[in-house]
Amino acid sequence: RQRARAAARQPFVHAHMADAPFLSPHPRALAPSDIVLGAIWIAPGGGEQGDGARGDPGQDNATATVSAAIAHGVREFDTAPWYGAGASEERLGGAIAALSEEQRQPLQVGTKAGRLYTEADGREATGPFGGDLHALRTRVCTNDYSAAGARRSLAASLARLGVPRVHTLRIHDPNDNSNNRRGDPHFADEVAEALGEGGMVDGLRAMRDEGAISQVGLGMNCNRMPHQGVPEEIERLVKGAPQGTFDSALLAGGWNLLSQDGLATLQLCARCGVAVHVAG
C-alpha cells in the first residue's frame, strides 16, 4: 500500500460546503514539502506482533531513501512503534544520524503511541535489533492508550530514533488493531480510554503544553474494508476531545478512487480546523 502522504496543511472544504454530501473542488499543486514520507517501508515487518513479515531492506537502503527524499525537498517523516516492532523508528533514526546538521535542522519527524513493545525477557524494546529478524519478531506488543502510556511510548520512540524530540505524536489505531477489535471476547473500548480522565488525550495535550512535542495528531485507518477502517472512531475522538486538541490527522484509506468512506470524517476535520494528511 502506498504510504507517501500528501499533506493537506489547510482545511480543504469550503466553509459553505461543510455540510454538503461532497467536497468542494479546491485543486492545488503539492510541493515536495507537502509530502510526508512514510518510513514503514524502510524496515522489516514485525511479524505477528507487528505489521507482517516483510524482509529487511537494510540500513543502507533506508539511509539512501531518506537522503534522496531530502534532496528532492521532502522535510516530514512518519513512523510508529507498530511499524516493524520498532525497527522503522530505528532505521529512520539511523538515516537521520547520517545527515549533516544542516540537513537535519528543517526535518519534522512524527511517530505514534498506543502500542508498547518489550523484548521477550520483559526489557523495554529500545535497543538495536541488529538485523536479527527472529529476535525482532519475538518482541511483545501491549496496547496502552493512557497518559502514562503516551509518555512511556514517546521515551521508547526517542531512544529508537536517537533524536531528542519529535514534532508530532499521534494516537495510533485505537479499536482497530490486531490486539483489540470490536466483537472480540475481551474487547476494551480504547477510544473511551484515550478520551477519559488520565487518558492519552490528556497526556498528549500536557506534553504539547510542556514543549515535549509540537503537535498532537491522529494516525488511523479511515475506510470500512475488512480489518482496515473505523471512520466513526476517528469522529468520536475529534468530537470527544477538547476543542483544539488535534493539530492534524493522518488518515489511511477512505479518500481515493476506490473508497470514499472517509468523506464525513474529512468534513468534520475541516469544520474543526484539523489538517488532514491523506495516506494510501
N, C-alpha and C positions, 0 to 999 in steps of 0.2 A: 504494500500500500504506500502510495506516495506520501512522504512526510514533510516535504518542503512547505512551509507555511506562508501564505500570502497574508500579511498582517494588515488588516483594515484599522488604521490608527485613529480613525474618526468615525462617529456614527454614520452609517451609510444608508439609512432610511430617512427620507424627508419627513419632517415633523407631521405634515398634514396627511401623510400616508401611513402613519404608525399603526392605525387600527384597520387598515385595508388588508384584504387577503393576499396581498402580493407585495414584493419590494419594489419601490420606485427605482427605475434605471438611473444609475449615477456612475457611469463609467469613469475610470481614471487610470492613468498609466502607473504601474508599480515600478518603483525604483529598487535597486538591489537592497537598499537599506530598509525596505518594507518587508523583505523576506526573512522568515525565521527558519533557520536550518535545524531540522530535527536530527539529533545525534543518536537516535535509536539504531540507525543502520551502520554506525561505525564501530559497533561492538557485537560480540556474540550474543545469542539468546540465553536466557537464564534457566531454560528447562521448565519443568512442571511448576516450580516455584517462581517463575518469571515469565518471560514473553516468548517462549518457544525454544526450539533447538537449532537456531541459526549457527553456522560456523563462525569462526573468529577471523575477521579480515585483517587483524593485526594492528599494532600501534602505528607502524609506518604508514599504513593506508589511512588511518584516522587523521594523523598529522597532515598528510598531503591533502586530504579532503578539506579540512578546516582551513589550511593555508590557501588553497585555491579559492574557497568561498570568500575569504577576507580580501584576497587580491582582486576579486570582482565586486567588492562593495558590500558584502553581507556583514552585518555587525551584531546580529542577535542569534543566540543558540539556545535550543531547548533540549532538556534531558529529564531523566527521572530515575529514582532508585529502581523502579519496576523494570526499566529497560536493561536487560542483561543482568538482573540481580545486582545492580550497582556497577557493572562493567562499562556501561555507556558513560556514566559520570567519570569513571577512571580514565577511559580513552579520551574523552573531551578534555579533561584536565591535563593529560599528557600532551595533547596537541597545543593547548594554550601555553603550557610551560615552555614549549619550543619556540614561541614567538618572541619578538623583541618587545621591550617595554612600550615603545611607541605603537606597536601593533595591538598590544593588549589593552591599552588605555581606553579606546572607544567601545570595547566589546560589552555586550549585555548578555549575561547568562541567566537563564531561568531553569529552575528544577521544580520538583513536586513533592508533596507529602501525603501520607495516608498509608503507606506500606513501609514497615521497618524490616531490615534484614540483619540476621545474625548468622554467624558461622555454625556449622553442625555442633560444635562444642559449646555454643552459647555466647561466644565473644561477639562484640559488635563487628559487623562486616565492613570495616573501613580499610583494611589492609589490601595491598595489591593481590589480585588473583594469579598474577604471573603467567597467564596463558593456560592455566590448569582448568580445563573446562569441567572435569569431574568435580573438583573442589568447588568451583563456582556454582555448579548445579546442585550441590548439597546445602547451599545456603537456605535458611528458613525464613519465610515471609510471614509477618504478623501484621494485621491491619490495626491501625490506631488513628482515629480522627479526633483526638483530644488536643487541647492546647499544649499539654506536655509532650504529646506525641509529635506535634509540629516542631517543637524545639529540638527534640531528640533527632528527628529526621533531618533537620537542617544541619545540625552538628555533624552527623554522619556524612551527609552530602558534601559539606565543605571539606571534610577530610579526604573523601574520594576524589574530589575535584582538585584539591590542592590550591584553593583560592580563599581569600579572606572573607568574601561575601558574595551573594548572588543578587541580581537585580530584582527578580520576581520569584515568589514561591506560590505554587498553585495547589489547591485541593485536587487530588487525583482520584477520579472514578469511584466515589462512594456509591454503594448499592449497585455497582456494575463492574465486578471484578471476580476473579476465579475463586477467591476465598469467601465470598458473600454475595448471594443472589436472592432476589425475591423468589419465594417458593421453596427455598432450602429449609430443611427442618430446623436449623439453628440460625435462621436469618436474623440479623440485627440491623435496625434502621440507622445506617451510618450518616445519612443526611441529617437526621434528628440529632445524632451525637455531635456532628460538626456545628450545628446551629445552637445547641443547648449551652447552658452555663458551663464554663470550663472547656468548651468545645474548640475545634480547630479555628473556627471563625474568630472567636475571642483571641486565640493565640496569635493568629496572623495579623490581626489589627494591632495588637500590642507590639509585635515585632516591627511592624511598619512605623509605629509611633516612636519606637526606640531607635530607629535608624538601622536595624539589623538587616532589613530588606527595604527595597524602594517601592515595590508594588505587590499587591495581593491579587491572585488570579485563580481561575478555574481551569482545570485540564480534564475534559470529559468528552465521551462519545455523544453524538447528537443525532443518531438515527435509530430506527426500530428494527434493523436487521438482527437476526439471531445473535445473541451474546455480544452485541455491539452498542446498543444505544438506549439512553434514558433521557430524552429531552425534558420530560416533566421533572426529573430530579434536578436538572440544571435550573429550571424555573423555580423550584422550591427553594434552592439556595439563594438565588438572586432576590426573590421576594422576601425570604425569611431573614436575611441578614440585614443589619442596619444600613441605611442609605449611605452610599459612598464606600461600601466595603470593598467591592471588586473593581479594580482598575481595568482588568481585561479578562477575556475568556478565550481559551484555546479550544476550539470545538472541532472534533474529528467527525467527518461524515455529516450527513444531514443537509448539506447545501452544495450539490454538484449535479451533473447531468443525470445521474442515476437515482438520486434521493434528494427530496426537498423536505424531509421530515422535520428539519430544524427551523422552518420558517417562523413559527410562533416564538421560538426561543431567540432568534435573531432580532425580531421585532421588539421583544421585551428588553433585550440588551441595549438596543438603540434608544428606547424610551428612558432607560435607566442610566445612560451615558457610559455603558460598559463597552470598551473597544473589543472587537472580535478578531481573532486570528482564525481563518478557515483552514482546516487541516484535512487532507485526504478527500 
